[in-house]
Amino acid sequence: MNMTVEKIFTMMFLLFFLTGCKTMMATNQQPYIDVKLIGVWSGEFLETGGLLKRWTQIRNADGSYTVDFSFTGPNGESTYFTESGRWWVEKGLFHEISLPDMKFPDKYRYSFKEKDCVWFDLTESDGFAEESGSYLFRECLIADSPPVIINNPI
């Protein structure tokens, strides 16, 4: 009789343990806003051909963003444009999608290697995998953005 009670206890323990693991895995996969990424950020990237991309991006707490770009070619000619869309973190990757232009979000690994700066490494663009290091850049925080009340989930 003791063996049956022990088996039942063991089965119940395993059931609770596995249910907890499943809940933790599901939580890690839910989209969320990483508060460390909220604010006004500045970055730049020099392409192999000499095109210098500079930008200032505002990431809001509600998951929206606006970015002002300046592209300067090797001849000194510049182009300016603005983009806006949604951003979030899911499965450990930063996601960003320009609306209504993009069908699939760009996905990046990101890490904070220095105070107030974040490094991004593109892993997927247009729904296709990218080679690690093919588009690696840094953004640094230049101002906090005003707090926003979040009403709608991502």
N, C-alpha and C positions, 0 to 999 in steps of 0.2 A: 504494500500500500504506500509506503514511503517513496518508493521508486516512481509511482504514478504522480504523486504530488510534486516530486522533484522535476519530472518531465513536464508537467503542466506549468510549473514556475519557470522552467527554462524556456519553454515555448512562448510564454507570455513576455518574458524578458526580451527574447529575440524579436518578437512582433513589435514591441514598443521601440526597441533599438532601430530596427529597419524602418519603421514609420518615421522616426525622428530623422534618420539619414535622408529619406525621400523628401521630407519637408525642407531640410537644409539645402538640398540640391535644387529644389524648385525655387527657393528664395534667391539663391545665387544667380538664377537664370532670369529673374524678373528685371525688366528695364528700370533704371533709376537715374537720378541726377546726382553726380558726384559734386558735392558743394565746393570742393577744392578747385573746380574748373569754372565756377561762376565768377564773372568779372570782366574787365576790359583787358585784352591781351594783345601783344604786338609780336610779330614774327617776320622772318624773311628766309628765303631759300634761293640759292644761286644754282641755276641749271647748268649743265655741261656746256651748252652752246653760248652761255654768257647772259641769258635772260635772268634778271634779278626780280624776284617776286617779293613784295612787301605787303603786309596787311595789318589791320587793326580789327580785332573781332570782339564783339560784345556777346558773352554767353549769359543768358538770363536764367534765373531759378525756375522759371516755368518751362524750360526746355527749348525756348526759342533762341535764335541767334541772328546777328547781322554782322557782315564782314565787309570792310572797304578794302579793295585791292588796288595796288599800283604795280604794274609790270613795266620794267625798264629794259629795253634791248641793249645790245652791245654798242649800238650807234647813238644811244642816249635818248631815243624816242620812247615816250611813256604812254601807257594806256591805263585808264582808271575805270573801275566798275564796282558795283555793290551786289552782294548776294545775301539772301536770308533763307532761313529754314528752321529745322528742328535738330536737336542733339540729345543724346542720352548715352548711358553706359549699360551694356548688356553682355553677360558671359565674360566679364573682365575686359571687354573692348569698348573703346570710344566709338560711337556711331554719329554720323553727321549726314543729313540729307538736305539738299537745296530744293525747295519747293517752288514751283511745280516741275522744275527742270529734270530732276533725277527720278529714276524708277527704283533704284537700290541705293542704300546708304553706303558711303565710304566707311571703312572700318579701320581703326588704328589701335595698336598697342600703345599705351602711354605710361610714363613714369616721371616722378618728380626727383630729378638727380641733383637739383640745387634749389635754394630758397627762392620762391616766387617764380620759378620757371618749370615748364613741363616739356618733355620730349615726346614726340609722336612718330610712330613708325607705321606706314601704310601697310595693311595686310590684305585688304580687299577693296577693289574699285569697280564700279559698274557691274557688280555681281561676280567678278573674276578675281581669283587669288593673285596677289602681288608678291614678288620676291622681297624678303626682308631686307631693309636697307635701301630699297629702290627710291623711296621718298621719305627721308628722315629729316625732321626739322624740330626747332625749339621755339616755343612761345613763352614770353615773360609777362607777368602781371604788371599792368601800369596803373590800374585803378580798380577799386571795388565797384560792383554794379549795385544799384539800389535793390533792396529786398523786394520780392514779389510774392504775393499770396498764391499758392498753387491750388487750383480748383480741379483741374482735369489731370488724370494720370496720363502718362506718355502713351 
